[in-house]
């Protein structure tokens, strides 16, 4: 018997936007810096290659995402 399976393109999951991808990348770098014992600030993010404009625009969302990903809930 032949069975057909829905392809991934048929699902309604939207693709991430460029802004979302940048926020994810910045949040990952923030978590990496924090777990390594480095201070996370606009200056240290600039040392890692982030522009001041992108830090100003993306940092609030990236901070929230990094905090949300760092908290583990135990049940």
Phi and psi restraints in degrees (range 20) as a CNS / XPLOR table:
assign (resid 1 and name C) (resid 2 and name N)
       (resid 2 and name CA) (resid 2 and name C) 1.0 -96.8 20.0 2
assign (resid 2 and name N) (resid 2 and name CA)
       (resid 2 and name C) (resid 3 and name N) 1.0 128.6 20.0 2
assign (resid 2 and name C) (resid 3 and name N)
       (resid 3 and name CA) (resid 3 and name C) 1.0 -119.4 20.0 2
assign (resid 3 and name N) (resid 3 and name CA)
       (resid 3 and name C) (resid 4 and name N) 1.0 139.3 20.0 2
assign (resid 3 and name C) (resid 4 and name N)
       (resid 4 and name CA) (resid 4 and name C) 1.0 -103.6 20.0 2
assign (resid 4 and name N) (resid 4 and name CA)
       (resid 4 and name C) (resid 5 and name N) 1.0 139.3 20.0 2
assign (resid 4 and name C) (resid 5 and name N)
       (resid 5 and name CA) (resid 5 and name C) 1.0 -117.3 20.0 2
assign (resid 5 and name N) (resid 5 and name CA)
       (resid 5 and name C) (resid 6 and name N) 1.0 140.2 20.0 2
assign (resid 5 and name C) (resid 6 and name N)
       (resid 6 and name CA) (resid 6 and name C) 1.0 -64.9 20.0 2
assign (resid 6 and name N) (resid 6 and name CA)
       (resid 6 and name C) (resid 7 and name N) 1.0 136.9 20.0 2
assign (resid 6 and name C) (resid 7 and name N)
       (resid 7 and name CA) (resid 7 and name C) 1.0 -79.7 20.0 2
assign (resid 7 and name N) (resid 7 and name CA)
       (resid 7 and name C) (resid 8 and name N) 1.0 157.8 20.0 2
assign (resid 7 and name C) (resid 8 and name N)
       (resid 8 and name CA) (resid 8 and name C) 1.0 -59.1 20.0 2
assign (resid 8 and name N) (resid 8 and name CA)
       (resid 8 and name C) (resid 9 and name N) 1.0 -25.2 20.0 2
assign (resid 8 and name C) (resid 9 and name N)
       (resid 9 and name CA) (resid 9 and name C) 1.0 -70.3 20.0 2
assign (resid 9 and name N) (resid 9 and name CA)
       (resid 9 and name C) (resid 10 and name N) 1.0 -19.6 20.0 2
assign (resid 9 and name C) (resid 10 and name N)
       (resid 10 and name CA) (resid 10 and name C) 1.0 -78.9 20.0 2
assign (resid 10 and name N) (resid 10 and name CA)
       (resid 10 and name C) (resid 11 and name N) 1.0 -15.9 20.0 2
assign (resid 10 and name C) (resid 11 and name N)
       (resid 11 and name CA) (resid 11 and name C) 1.0 -74.9 20.0 2
assign (resid 11 and name N) (resid 11 and name CA)
       (resid 11 and name C) (resid 12 and name N) 1.0 159.5 20.0 2
assign (resid 11 and name C) (resid 12 and name N)
       (resid 12 and name CA) (resid 12 and name C) 1.0 -94.3 20.0 2
assign (resid 12 and name N) (resid 12 and name CA)
       (resid 12 and name C) (resid 13 and name N) 1.0 21.8 20.0 2
assign (resid 12 and name C) (resid 13 and name N)
       (resid 13 and name CA) (resid 13 and name C) 1.0 -78.4 20.0 2
assign (resid 13 and name N) (resid 13 and name CA)
       (resid 13 and name C) (resid 14 and name N) 1.0 117.8 20.0 2
assign (resid 13 and name C) (resid 14 and name N)
       (resid 14 and name CA) (resid 14 and name C) 1.0 -73.2 20.0 2
assign (resid 14 and name N) (resid 14 and name CA)
       (resid 14 and name C) (resid 15 and name N) 1.0 149.6 20.0 2
assign (resid 14 and name C) (resid 15 and name N)
       (resid 15 and name CA) (resid 15 and name C) 1.0 -73.1 20.0 2
assign (resid 15 and name N) (resid 15 and name CA)
       (resid 15 and name C) (resid 16 and name N) 1.0 145.1 20.0 2
assign (resid 15 and name C) (resid 16 and name N)
       (resid 16 and name CA) (resid 16 and name C) 1.0 -67.2 20.0 2
assign (resid 16 and name N) (resid 16 and name CA)
       (resid 16 and name C) (resid 17 and name N) 1.0 144.8 20.0 2
assign (resid 16 and name C) (resid 17 and name N)
       (resid 17 and name CA) (resid 17 and name C) 1.0 -81.0 20.0 2
assign (resid 17 and name N) (resid 17 and name CA)
       (resid 17 and name C) (resid 18 and name N) 1.0 168.9 20.0 2
assign (resid 17 and name C) (resid 18 and name N)
       (resid 18 and name CA) (resid 18 and name C) 1.0 -62.8 20.0 2
assign (resid 18 and name N) (resid 18 and name CA)
       (resid 18 and name C) (resid 19 and name N) 1.0 -40.1 20.0 2
assign (resid 18 and name C) (resid 19 and name N)
       (resid 19 and name CA) (resid 19 and name C) 1.0 -61.1 20.0 2
assign (resid 19 and name N) (resid 19 and name CA)
       (resid 19 and name C) (resid 20 and name N) 1.0 -43.7 20.0 2
assign (resid 19 and name C) (resid 20 and name N)
       (resid 20 and name CA) (resid 20 and name C) 1.0 -63.1 20.0 2
assign (resid 20 and name N) (resid 20 and name CA)
       (resid 20 and name C) (resid 21 and name N) 1.0 -41.2 20.0 2
assign (resid 20 and name C) (resid 21 and name N)
       (resid 21 and name CA) (resid 21 and name C) 1.0 -64.4 20.0 2
assign (resid 21 and name N) (resid 21 and name CA)
       (resid 21 and name C) (resid 22 and name N) 1.0 -40.4 20.0 2
assign (resid 21 and name C) (resid 22 and name N)
       (resid 22 and name CA) (resid 22 and name C) 1.0 -67.2 20.0 2
assign (resid 22 and name N) (resid 22 and name CA)
       (resid 22 and name C) (resid 23 and name N) 1.0 -39.7 20.0 2
assign (resid 22 and name C) (resid 23 and name N)
       (resid 23 and name CA) (resid 23 and name C) 1.0 -63.8 20.0 2
assign (resid 23 and name N) (resid 23 and name CA)
       (resid 23 and name C) (resid 24 and name N) 1.0 -42.1 20.0 2
assign (resid 23 and name C) (resid 24 and name N)
       (resid 24 and name CA) (resid 24 and name C) 1.0 -61.5 20.0 2
assign (resid 24 and name N) (resid 24 and name CA)
       (resid 24 and name C) (resid 25 and name N) 1.0 -43.5 20.0 2
assign (resid 24 and name C) (resid 25 and name N)
       (resid 25 and name CA) (resid 25 and name C) 1.0 -65.2 20.0 2
assign (resid 25 and name N) (resid 25 and name CA)
       (resid 25 and name C) (resid 26 and name N) 1.0 -41.7 20.0 2
assign (resid 25 and name C) (resid 26 and name N)
       (resid 26 and name CA) (resid 26 and name C) 1.0 -66.9 20.0 2
assign (resid 26 and name N) (resid 26 and name CA)
       (resid 26 and name C) (resid 27 and name N) 1.0 -40.4 20.0 2
assign (resid 26 and name C) (resid 27 and name N)
       (resid 27 and name CA) (resid 27 and name C) 1.0 -63.0 20.0 2
assign (resid 27 and name N) (resid 27 and name CA)
       (resid 27 and name C) (resid 28 and name N) 1.0 -40.5 20.0 2
assign (resid 27 and name C) (resid 28 and name N)
       (resid 28 and name CA) (resid 28 and name C) 1.0 -63.1 20.0 2
assign (resid 28 and name N) (resid 28 and name CA)
       (resid 28 and name C) (resid 29 and name N) 1.0 -41.5 20.0 2
assign (resid 28 and name C) (resid 29 and name N)
       (resid 29 and name CA) (resid 29 and name C) 1.0 -66.4 20.0 2
assign (resid 29 and name N) (resid 29 and name CA)
       (resid 29 and name C) (resid 30 and name N) 1.0 -38.3 20.0 2
assign (resid 29 and name C) (resid 30 and name N)
       (resid 30 and name CA) (resid 30 and name C) 1.0 -62.7 20.0 2
assign (resid 30 and name N) (resid 30 and name CA)
       (resid 30 and name C) (resid 31 and name N) 1.0 -43.9 20.0 2
assign (resid 30 and name C) (resid 31 and name N)
       (resid 31 and name CA) (resid 31 and name C) 1.0 -64.8 20.0 2
assign (resid 31 and name N) (resid 31 and name CA)
       (resid 31 and name C) (resid 32 and name N) 1.0 -42.0 20.0 2
assign (resid 31 and name C) (resid 32 and name N)
       (resid 32 and name CA) (resid 32 and name C) 1.0 -61.5 20.0 2
assign (resid 32 and name N) (resid 32 and name CA)
       (resid 32 and name C) (resid 33 and name N) 1.0 -43.6 20.0 2
assign (resid 32 and name C) (resid 33 and name N)
       (resid 33 and name CA) (resid 33 and name C) 1.0 -65.2 20.0 2
assign (resid 33 and name N) (resid 33 and name CA)
       (resid 33 and name C) (resid 34 and name N) 1.0 -43.2 20.0 2
assign (resid 33 and name C) (resid 34 and name N)
       (resid 34 and name CA) (resid 34 and name C) 1.0 -65.0 20.0 2
assign (resid 34 and name N) (resid 34 and name CA)
       (resid 34 and name C) (resid 35 and name N) 1.0 -42.7 20.0 2
assign (resid 34 and name C) (resid 35 and name N)
       (resid 35 and name CA) (resid 35 and name C) 1.0 -71.4 20.0 2
assign (resid 35 and name N) (resid 35 and name CA)
       (resid 35 and name C) (resid 36 and name N) 1.0 -20.5 20.0 2
assign (resid 35 and name C) (resid 36 and name N)
       (resid 36 and name CA) (resid 36 and name C) 1.0 -86.6 20.0 2
assign (resid 36 and name N) (resid 36 and name CA)
       (resid 36 and name C) (resid 37 and name N) 1.0 -1.8 20.0 2
assign (resid 36 and name C) (resid 37 and name N)
       (resid 37 and name CA) (resid 37 and name C) 1.0 87.1 20.0 2
assign (resid 37 and name N) (resid 37 and name CA)
       (resid 37 and name C) (resid 38 and name N) 1.0 9.6 20.0 2
assign (resid 37 and name C) (resid 38 and name N)
       (resid 38 and name CA) (resid 38 and name C) 1.0 -88.2 20.0 2
assign (resid 38 and name N) (resid 38 and name CA)
       (resid 38 and name C) (resid 39 and name N) 1.0 150.7 20.0 2
assign (resid 38 and name C) (resid 39 and name N)
       (resid 39 and name CA) (resid 39 and name C) 1.0 -75.2 20.0 2
assign (resid 39 and name N) (resid 39 and name CA)
       (resid 39 and name C) (resid 40 and name N) 1.0 137.9 20.0 2
assign (resid 39 and name C) (resid 40 and name N)
       (resid 40 and name CA) (resid 40 and name C) 1.0 -102.7 20.0 2
assign (resid 40 and name N) (resid 40 and name CA)
       (resid 40 and name C) (resid 41 and name N) 1.0 112.7 20.0 2
assign (resid 40 and name C) (resid 41 and name N)
       (resid 41 and name CA) (resid 41 and name C) 1.0 -146.3 20.0 2
assign (resid 41 and name N) (resid 41 and name CA)
       (resid 41 and name C) (resid 42 and name N) 1.0 168.7 20.0 2
assign (resid 41 and name C) (resid 42 and name N)
       (resid 42 and name CA) (resid 42 and name C) 1.0 -58.1 20.0 2
assign (resid 42 and name N) (resid 42 and name CA)
       (resid 42 and name C) (resid 43 and name N) 1.0 -33.3 20.0 2
assign (resid 42 and name C) (resid 43 and name N)
       (resid 43 and name CA) (resid 43 and name C) 1.0 -68.3 20.0 2
assign (resid 43 and name N) (resid 43 and name CA)
       (resid 43 and name C) (resid 44 and name N) 1.0 -42.6 20.0 2
assign (resid 43 and name C) (resid 44 and name N)
       (resid 44 and name CA) (resid 44 and name C) 1.0 -72.0 20.0 2
assign (resid 44 and name N) (resid 44 and name CA)
       (resid 44 and name C) (resid 45 and name N) 1.0 -31.7 20.0 2
assign (resid 44 and name C) (resid 45 and name N)
       (resid 45 and name CA) (resid 45 and name C) 1.0 -67.6 20.0 2
assign (resid 45 and name N) (resid 45 and name CA)
       (resid 45 and name C) (resid 46 and name N) 1.0 -36.1 20.0 2
assign (resid 45 and name C) (resid 46 and name N)
       (resid 46 and name CA) (resid 46 and name C) 1.0 -65.6 20.0 2
assign (resid 46 and name N) (resid 46 and name CA)
       (resid 46 and name C) (resid 47 and name N) 1.0 -35.0 20.0 2
assign (resid 46 and name C) (resid 47 and name N)
       (resid 47 and name CA) (resid 47 and name C) 1.0 -64.8 20.0 2
assign (resid 47 and name N) (resid 47 and name CA)
       (resid 47 and name C) (resid 48 and name N) 1.0 -26.1 20.0 2
assign (resid 47 and name C) (resid 48 and name N)
       (resid 48 and name CA) (resid 48 and name C) 1.0 -89.2 20.0 2
assign (resid 48 and name N) (resid 48 and name CA)
       (resid 48 and name C) (resid 49 and name N) 1.0 5.3 20.0 2
assign (resid 48 and name C) (resid 49 and name N)
       (resid 49 and name CA) (resid 49 and name C) 1.0 105.1 20.0 2
assign (resid 49 and name N) (resid 49 and name CA)
       (resid 49 and name C) (resid 50 and name N) 1.0 2.1 20.0 2
assign (resid 49 and name C) (resid 50 and name N)
       (resid 50 and name CA) (resid 50 and name C) 1.0 -81.9 20.0 2
assign (resid 50 and name N) (resid 50 and name CA)
       (resid 50 and name C) (resid 51 and name N) 1.0 137.9 20.0 2
assign (resid 50 and name C) (resid 51 and name N)
       (resid 51 and name CA) (resid 51 and name C) 1.0 -79.4 20.0 2
assign (resid 51 and name N) (resid 51 and name CA)
       (resid 51 and name C) (resid 52 and name N) 1.0 153.8 20.0 2
assign (resid 51 and name C) (resid 52 and name N)
       (resid 52 and name CA) (resid 52 and name C) 1.0 -58.8 20.0 2
assign (resid 52 and name N) (resid 52 and name CA)
       (resid 52 and name C) (resid 53 and name N) 1.0 -35.8 20.0 2
assign (resid 52 and name C) (resid 53 and name N)
       (resid 53 and name CA) (resid 53 and name C) 1.0 -66.4 20.0 2
assign (resid 53 and name N) (resid 53 and name CA)
       (resid 53 and name C) (resid 54 and name N) 1.0 -42.3 20.0 2
assign (resid 53 and name C) (resid 54 and name N)
       (resid 54 and name CA) (resid 54 and name C) 1.0 -70.3 20.0 2
assign (resid 54 and name N) (resid 54 and name CA)
       (resid 54 and name C) (resid 55 and name N) 1.0 -34.3 20.0 2
assign (resid 54 and name C) (resid 55 and name N)
       (resid 55 and name CA) (resid 55 and name C) 1.0 -63.5 20.0 2
assign (resid 55 and name N) (resid 55 and name CA)
       (resid 55 and name C) (resid 56 and name N) 1.0 -45.8 20.0 2
assign (resid 55 and name C) (resid 56 and name N)
       (resid 56 and name CA) (resid 56 and name C) 1.0 -63.2 20.0 2
assign (resid 56 and name N) (resid 56 and name CA)
       (resid 56 and name C) (resid 57 and name N) 1.0 -38.5 20.0 2
assign (resid 56 and name C) (resid 57 and name N)
       (resid 57 and name CA) (resid 57 and name C) 1.0 -81.2 20.0 2
assign (resid 57 and name N) (resid 57 and name CA)
       (resid 57 and name C) (resid 58 and name N) 1.0 -37.7 20.0 2
assign (resid 57 and name C) (resid 58 and name N)
       (resid 58 and name CA) (resid 58 and name C) 1.0 -103.1 20.0 2
assign (resid 58 and name N) (resid 58 and name CA)
       (resid 58 and name C) (resid 59 and name N) 1.0 -20.1 20.0 2
assign (resid 58 and name C) (resid 59 and name N)
       (resid 59 and name CA) (resid 59 and name C) 1.0 -58.8 20.0 2
assign (resid 59 and name N) (resid 59 and name CA)
       (resid 59 and name C) (resid 60 and name N) 1.0 -43.3 20.0 2
assign (resid 59 and name C) (resid 60 and name N)
       (resid 60 and name CA) (resid 60 and name C) 1.0 -58.9 20.0 2
assign (resid 60 and name N) (resid 60 and name CA)
       (resid 60 and name C) (resid 61 and name N) 1.0 -43.3 20.0 2
assign (resid 60 and name C) (resid 61 and name N)
       (resid 61 and name CA) (resid 61 and name C) 1.0 -70.0 20.0 2
assign (resid 61 and name N) (resid 61 and name CA)
       (resid 61 and name C) (resid 62 and name N) 1.0 -36.8 20.0 2
assign (resid 61 and name C) (resid 62 and name N)
       (resid 62 and name CA) (resid 62 and name C) 1.0 -68.1 20.0 2
assign (resid 62 and name N) (resid 62 and name CA)
       (resid 62 and name C) (resid 63 and name N) 1.0 -38.2 20.0 2
assign (resid 62 and name C) (resid 63 and name N)
       (resid 63 and name CA) (resid 63 and name C) 1.0 -62.5 20.0 2
assign (resid 63 and name N) (resid 63 and name CA)
       (resid 63 and name C) (resid 64 and name N) 1.0 -45.8 20.0 2
assign (resid 63 and name C) (resid 64 and name N)
       (resid 64 and name CA) (resid 64 and name C) 1.0 -62.0 20.0 2
assign (resid 64 and name N) (resid 64 and name CA)
       (resid 64 and name C) (resid 65 and name N) 1.0 -42.6 20.0 2
assign (resid 64 and name C) (resid 65 and name N)
       (resid 65 and name CA) (resid 65 and name C) 1.0 -67.9 20.0 2
assign (resid 65 and name N) (resid 65 and name CA)
       (resid 65 and name C) (resid 66 and name N) 1.0 -40.2 20.0 2
assign (resid 65 and name C) (resid 66 and name N)
       (resid 66 and name CA) (resid 66 and name C) 1.0 -64.0 20.0 2
assign (resid 66 and name N) (resid 66 and name CA)
       (resid 66 and name C) (resid 67 and name N) 1.0 -41.5 20.0 2
assign (resid 66 and name C) (resid 67 and name N)
       (resid 67 and name CA) (resid 67 and name C) 1.0 -65.2 20.0 2
assign (resid 67 and name N) (resid 67 and name CA)
       (resid 67 and name C) (resid 68 and name N) 1.0 -42.7 20.0 2
assign (resid 67 and name C) (resid 68 and name N)
       (resid 68 and name CA) (resid 68 and name C) 1.0 -63.3 20.0 2
assign (resid 68 and name N) (resid 68 and name CA)
       (resid 68 and name C) (resid 69 and name N) 1.0 -37.6 20.0 2
assign (resid 68 and name C) (resid 69 and name N)
       (resid 69 and name CA) (resid 69 and name C) 1.0 -76.7 20.0 2
assign (resid 69 and name N) (resid 69 and name CA)
       (resid 69 and name C) (resid 70 and name N) 1.0 -23.1 20.0 2
assign (resid 69 and name C) (resid 70 and name N)
       (resid 70 and name CA) (resid 70 and name C) 1.0 -85.5 20.0 2
assign (resid 70 and name N) (resid 70 and name CA)
       (resid 70 and name C) (resid 71 and name N) 1.0 -18.9 20.0 2
assign (resid 70 and name C) (resid 71 and name N)
       (resid 71 and name CA) (resid 71 and name C) 1.0 -85.8 20.0 2
assign (resid 71 and name N) (resid 71 and name CA)
       (resid 71 and name C) (resid 72 and name N) 1.0 126.2 20.0 2
assign (resid 71 and name C) (resid 72 and name N)
       (resid 72 and name CA) (resid 72 and name C) 1.0 -108.8 20.0 2
assign (resid 72 and name N) (resid 72 and name CA)
       (resid 72 and name C) (resid 73 and name N) 1.0 132.0 20.0 2
assign (resid 72 and name C) (resid 73 and name N)
       (resid 73 and name CA) (resid 73 and name C) 1.0 -103.5 20.0 2
assign (resid 73 and name N) (resid 73 and name CA)
       (resid 73 and name C) (resid 74 and name N) 1.0 127.3 20.0 2
assign (resid 73 and name C) (resid 74 and name N)
       (resid 74 and name CA) (resid 74 and name C) 1.0 -106.5 20.0 2
assign (resid 74 and name N) (resid 74 and name CA)
       (resid 74 and name C) (resid 75 and name N) 1.0 137.2 20.0 2
